């Protein structure tokens, strides 16, 4: 876990912090974030979470029997000559 101390800066009646680039890159923060409170902590997350909710959608598809391939698999020359188990 990375721990960095940074000062609070006054912005009108609010306060702000500067998040170091190394932490922004590590978490993948963009131009907008979600901030929530959990006990005595502020949780800052990126708003765009790729594939968020996919597991639930896959489970729903499987429960409906809707998780099969649309096209039949087609063997290629590579499959027949180069593929090794």
BELWOLIN-V261630 format. One record per pair of residues at least 6 apart in sequence whose C-alpha atoms are under 8 Angstrom apart, sorted by the first residue. I is the first residue (numbers start at 1). J is the second residue. Records with the same first field share a line. If there is no record, write none. Layout:
# BELWOLIN-V261630
I = J + J
This chain:
# BELWOLIN-V261630
2 = 23
6 = 17 + 18 + 19
7 = 17 + 18
8 = 15 + 16 + 17 + 18
9 = 15 + 16 + 17
10 = 16
24 = 30
27 = 45 + 46
28 = 46
29 = 45 + 46
30 = 46 + 47
32 = 46 + 47
33 = 44 + 45 + 46 + 47
34 = 43 + 44 + 45 + 46 + 47
35 = 42 + 43 + 44 + 45
36 = 42 + 43 + 44
37 = 43
58 = 67
61 = 67
